[in-house]
């Protein structure tokens, strides 16, 4: 069983997790990775790696497909938003070669990417969501009706990785930010409460969530969870399941949640491995193993909440040193 991880970047831990999983399975297998830069440290954790063109260049998909054939890949796993969309839209290219794209349906990927459409989806399905609007005109109407108030939280409609986000205390600054935004600015009621994250696995066979791991975020850095503690709440698990089942999700899913005055609110879904996933893995919620079981044609049993509460994760920096003079 061979797995191809695209645009591996700095996801060293994820590569290690897949290697450990395949090494301990009877069928064995290799982890192959790609990136467009020799400076991506996760390249050097894998069993094999390939330097590829940027995904925006012509022929990129054909290049990836050639790697799949050469390395006898069983499944391809994209890790970031633009590539999720690309693989989801072209999944039939891979399926025709017997390769499983570990990615949600293209409509779901697009919906989760557009944060305003996702908010509307939550409202339509009676899922608790923080009051949200698109642009200054809609905000003024909601503010006048008493449905929103300062402070608010603003972010790009199609953003990722916490780029362009900020807390805004007054209308003057909000107007400036809205005027500068070219693609539209999402305005959300600021959540004065706890921030939580969920790592969810939606079975590739049953299309149902079979694993949910939740954590309280203690500290964030560059959009990723840096410090967190595992928590368990059956009410939260039920809300996550309800939300997931309104979408055509598949494989690993990252969800952001707020708890304000005792009530949970769904904020965002990223249909991919989240940056804080290592916490779940170290608590024995092992998505690579679940993926491997699916690739062997078997459904995974439901194991929601099967982990220990109160386990803390604290990230720290590491390095890889190799000979080379790339670009120097």
N, C-alpha and C positions, 0 to 999 in steps of 0.2 A: 504494500500500500504506500503510494508516494503522494505527497501533498505539496502543492505549489503555493507559496505565499507571495503575493504581489506587493511591490513598493514597501519592502520590509523596514526601511529607515532605521529607527532606533528601537524596534520591537524585539530586542534580544531575548527578553524573558519568554515571549510568546514562542519564538523559535525553539528555545530550550524545552518548553513544555511539550511541544509537538514531538521533538526528538525523543524525549523521555517516554512519552506515550507509545510511540511506534516501536521503540526498542523493547518495551515490555510486553508487546502483543505477539501472539504466535505467528502472525503473518509477516511481522517486521515491516520495514519500509524506510523511506528516506524523506527528509524535508528539504525541498528545493526552494530557493527564494530569488526574487528579482529586485532590482532597483536601478534607477537611471544614473546613480552616482557611485563611484568606488568608495566614497567617504561614508556610506551607510554602514554603521558598525554591525548591524544584525546580519549582513551578508556573511560575515566570517564565523557565525555561530552554526550555519547550516551545513548539511551534508554536501550540497552543491549550490552554486549561485551563478546568476547570469546578469550581466549589465545590459540593460535594454534602453531603447529610445524613450523619450517622454511620451506619456500616453496620448498627448495631443498630436503627435506626429503621425503622418500617413503610414499605414501598414503595421501599426502597433499591435492590433489584435492578432494579425497573422503571425507576427513575431512570437507572441505569447503562445499561440497554438502550436507553433513549431517546437517550442521548448517543451510543451506538454507531451508531444509525440516522442521527442528525443529522450526525455526522462521517464516516459511511461507513467505519466501523472494520472492519478485517479480523481483528484479533486483540486479545484483552484479556489483560493481564498483571498478576496480583496480586503484591504484594511482601511481605506479612507474614502470620503464621500464621492469624489468625482469618479473614482474607479469602480465603486459600488454600482453607480449608475451605468457606466459603460458595460460592465460584465452582465448586469441584469438585463440590459437592452439587447445584448447579443448572446444570451445564454444558449440559444439553439446551436450556435457554432460549436460550442463545447460539448453539449449533449449529443450532437451527431457523431462525435468521436468517442462517446462513452465516458466523458469527463463530467463530473458533478460540480457545477458552480455553487459554492456555499454562499448564497446570497438570496435575499428576499425578492419577491416579485417586483418588476420595474415600477408599477403603479405605487406600491408601498414605499419603495426607495424615494421616489419623487415626492410623495406626500410628506414623508418624514423630513426631507431636506427643506421643504418650504414650511417654515415655522408657523406662518399664519394659517395656511391650509390645514396644518396639523392641529392647531388650536380649534379651528372650525370643526374639524373631525371629532375632537373631544367633546365639544359642546353638543354636536348632533347626536352623539352616543351617550349623553348624560354622564360623562366622566368628569369629575371635579377638575377644573382648570382655573388658573389665576386670570382675572380680567385682562384681556389683551386687545390691542387695536393696531391698525396699520396707518401710520402717518398722523400728522398734527390735527387735521380736520376731524378725523374720527375721535381722536383723544379729547379735543375740546368739547365735542358733543357728549362723550361719556363723563367727562369731568363736570360739565354743567348739570348732568342728570344725577350726579352723586355716585356714579358707578366706578370711578377711578379717582385717585388723589395722589399727591406727591408724598414720598419719593416714588419714582418709577424706575424700571429697569429697561434699558434700550439695547437692542442688538440687531445685526443685519438679518433680513428675512431668510437668506440662504447661507448664513455664516456657519463657521465651525471652529473648534479649538479656542473658543472665547475671544476670537479676534473681533475688535470693534464693539465690545460690550462696555457698558458703564451705568452707574447709578446716577440718576439725575434728580436734583432737589427742587428745581424751579422751572417755570415755563420759558424763561429767557434762554437758558442753556438748551432746553429741549428744542426750541425753535431753530437755534443755530445748528444743532446736530441733524435735525430733519432736513434743513436746507442743504447741508453738505452731502447727505446721502444720495447716491445716484440710483440705487436699486430698491429703495424703500427701507424704512426703519420700523422694526417691530417695537411697540411700546407695551410693557407689561407691568401690572401692579407689583411693586416691590414686595417680596415675601420676607417679612420679618419673623423668621422662625428657623427651624432646622432644615439643612439640605441633606438629602439622602440620594444614594445611587443604587441601582439594581442591575445585576448581571443576569441575563435570562437566556436560557437555551430553548429554542423552539425546534422540536424534533423534525428532521427532514422527511420522516416517514408519516408520522401521525398529524403533523402540522399543529401540534399542541405544545404548550410549554411543559417541559419535563424537569427543568431545574430553575430555581430562582434563588439568588443570593442577594441580600440587601445589607447595606452598610451606611452608617452615619458618617458624613464627610466632616473631617476635623480641619483639614487645610487643603487648599487647591493651589496649583502652580501651573501657569500657562495652559489652563483649561483641563488639566488632568488632576485626578485625586492623588495627593501626595501623602496624606495621613488620614486613616479611617478606622472605624471599629465596627465589627459585624453586629448586626441587630436582627431580631426576629419579631414579627407581628403578623398574626393570621389575617387581620383586617387589611394590612398592606398587601400581603400575598394575594388576597382575593381581588383587590383593586387592580393589581398588576395583571393577573390572569384575565380579568374582564377587559382591560385595555388591549392586551395582546391579541385576544380573540376577535377584536374588531378589525384587525389588519391581516394581510397575507404575509406574515413574517416567516423567516426560515433561518435556522442557525443561531449564531450569537447575536444578542441584542443588548444594547446599553441604554438605560433609562434614567432620567433625572426626575427627582420628586422633591417637593417641599412639604414640610409639616408646619402648619400655622394654626395656633390655638387648638391643637389636638386634631386637626383635620388634614388629611393628605390631599395634595394637588399634583397631578401629573404635569410636568413641564415640557420635557422633550424626549424623543426616542431617536437613537442612532442605531440603525440596523447593522451593527458590526461589533467586533471586539472593542470594548472601551479601554481607555488607558489605565483604568484602575482594576482591570480584570485580574491581575496577579493575586490580589487579596482573596478572591474567590477560589482560585486554584490552590492556594496554600491552606484553604479551609476545606479542601477535598471536594470542591465543586469543579470537576475537571471536564471542561467543554471539549478539549481535544479527544478525550476518550469517548464522549458522546458522539462526536463527529465520526470517529473511527467505527463505532458500532453501526451508525447509519450507513456508512459506506460499505459495510459488510452485509447490508440488507436487513438489518434488525432494528426494530423500534426500541427506544430506551424506556425503561420504566419511569414512572413519575417519582421524582425525588425532591420535590419542592420543600425548601426549608431544612434539608438534611445537612446541617453543619452546626458548629458550635458558636454560640453567641459570646460576645465580649472579646473576640480575637482582634488585636490591633495590627495594622499594617503601617509601616513607616518606610517610604522610599528614600533612596540615596543614590548619588551619582557613582558611576563606575566607568572604566575605560578599556579599550582594546588597543594594543600596540602591535604594529606590523611594519615590516620593511616596505618601502614604497616612496615614490616621489610624484604622486598624482597631481598634476596641475601646478607643480612647484618649479 
